[in-house]
Amino acid sequence: MTYLFSTVTSPKIVYIPQGSVFKSIAHLQEEGVNVHTIDAFILRLLGQPQQGWIDLKEEKMSRIEYLYKLTTAKAATRQITLIPGETTVVFLRQLSDELSLDRKALQDAYAQHAPFKEGSFVPDTYSIPNKISEKELIVHLLNESDKKMRSWADEYKQPFSKEKWLQIVTKASVIQKEASSVSDMPFVSSVIDNRIKKGMRLQMDGTLNYGEYSHQKVTAKRIRTDRTPYNTYKNKGLPLYPVCNVSKDAIEAAIHPKRTDYLYFVRGKNGEHIYSSYFSTHRKNIVNATK
């Protein structure tokens, strides 16, 4: 009986993932809450824990009260969507504007906790509680993204080492920016591989749509003046970092490109890409696409 009235210390707002009561308790333990396996059995007697964000109102309470609140309380949330191909700079601005959060605090938290400079988020629709700090939000989004990326790595039988996964996400981000559709992605992936094998520069405009330039048209002047590693007109190979946040489709295309000998593509009048293996054909395709 004394155990039920011992004190539990917890953040006022906690996130409960989908799954069993044991998974809920394990997640809370990972978050630093002083709950134990036995609490899962007590929780079962009280009911099913709520899923998503829980607003507990207090940081300290008795164990029985804490477990009961997990089954009854729920936080008011708002949905926010990160679309595939969007950059983190733009997404953090969106979070700041729509959730009334401090932009610099979001940026600082991302810089402190993200594994990559760009591409650490998984595009999705997230339910976010109205009362959450900038650091808590960033850590939550990164943790959820990390879980999804790990599941993708397992599905495609890829090692989830930081260096290896960074290369996959970087390639996927270029595909995400360049492809005209999901079905087009494996073809863009093949062009990337073919050009790199031949020692050719990628010369892809999409790599210059990084950061704050996400939605800006890439001009000839921009290509000449941009001296960052993202400029694939001046630098060989892929950029050092991803240029955006990527979808599962782009990851799959990066890992499983089409087998082609294509080296060039241009967007046709219908919005789809026209591929070619020879520069002479590519030039003709450009002329036809602009008529």
Buried (B, 14 or more C-beta within 10 A) or exposed (E): EEEEEEEBEBBBBBBBBEEEBBBBBBBBBEBEBBBEEEBBEBBBEBEEBBEEBBBBEEEEBEBBBBBBBBBEBBBEBEEBEBBBBBBBBBBBBBBBEEBEBEBEBBBBBBEEBBBBBBBBBBBBEBEBBEEBBBBBBBBBBBBBBBEBBEEBBEEBEBEBEEEEBBBBBBBBBBBBBBBBEBEBBBBBBBBBBBBBEEEEBBEBBBBBBBBEBBEEEBEEEBBEEBEEBBBBBBBEBBBEBBBBBBBBBBBBBBBEBBEBEBBBBBBEEEEEBBBBEEEEBBEBBBEEBEE
